[in-house]
Amino acid sequence: MKILILDGHPDEGRLISHLLDHYAASAPAGVEVQRIAMRDLAFEANLSQGYKAEQGWEPNLVRLASALDACDHLVIGFPLWWGAEPAQLKGLIDRVITPGFAFRYHKGDSFWDRLLAGRSADVIITMDTPPWYLKWQYGDPVGKRWKHQVLAFVGFKPVRFFYLGPTRRGGAKKDLPRWLAALAKAARTAPALKRAARLPASARTSPAEALAERKS
């Protein structure tokens, strides 16, 4: 069992990093945990031409893609800024979750293969907004997008969400024990999650082949 923990905060020493530390420390014995902090990765966050042209991966993105491919369970943590993840994390998703590696459209119909099937995920989001208000007033757009248009789109299932807030005005100090307990339980139960079968590596295509398929 391999868990990949991706710290999506652009700064170090923040609340989300502390929470991810606790998640990693709570993983059961025998589970291999790999940590990657987005802020330590050197890469161009702007997918400048979309998928019109091939934009090769920098070495750090090759390492991240390899870790994604190897993991059984992905943990992503980030703060909610203006209703979404930090811009650098959005850029990281744009650059790595690409055709040929993470998904592959069918020829002749509107469907696609989820090339990262066989993996599960936990998404940990810290926020100033009370979680109930995010869900009932705004309809939880960040959770819906991450679940359906990012993670499930490429095969991650099940996907669990942890909305931790509000962090302002003493909220983090008051609720931190409860948050830590919830994340410790998530780490302990992650190995038992039911995952789909993985697709064979042969289902993947190179970036150049994926680009050619999109143009055909």
URHU-V55451 format. One record per backbone hydrogen bond with DSSP energy under -1.0 kcal/mol. CO is the residue of the C=O (numbers start at 1). NH is the residue of the N-H. If there is no record, write none. Layout:
co = <CO	CO>
nh = <NH	NH>
This chain:
co = <1	2	2	3	4	5	6	7	14	15	16	17	18	19	20	21	22	24	28	32	34	36	37	38	46	47	49	58	59	60	61	62	63	64	65	66	67	72	73	74	75	76	77	78	81	84	86	87	88	89	90	91	92	93	96	98	98	100	102	103	104	111	113	113	114	119	120	121	122	123	124	125	126	127	130	131	132	133	133	134	140	141	142	143	144	145	146	147	150	151	154	158	160	162	164	167	168	170	171	172	175	176	177	178	179	180	181	182	183	184	185	186	189	190	200	201	206	207	208	209	210	211	212>
nh = <32	72	73	34	75	36	77	38	18	19	20	21	22	23	24	25	26	27	31	3	5	7	40	41	48	50	52	62	63	64	65	66	67	68	69	70	71	120	4	122	6	124	8	126	84	81	90	91	92	93	94	95	96	97	98	101	102	205	115	100	113	106	104	115	117	157	74	160	76	162	78	164	80	167	134	135	136	137	138	140	144	145	146	147	148	149	151	152	154	156	116	121	123	125	127	172	171	174	175	176	179	180	181	182	183	184	185	186	187	188	189	190	192	193	203	204	210	211	212	213	214	215	216>
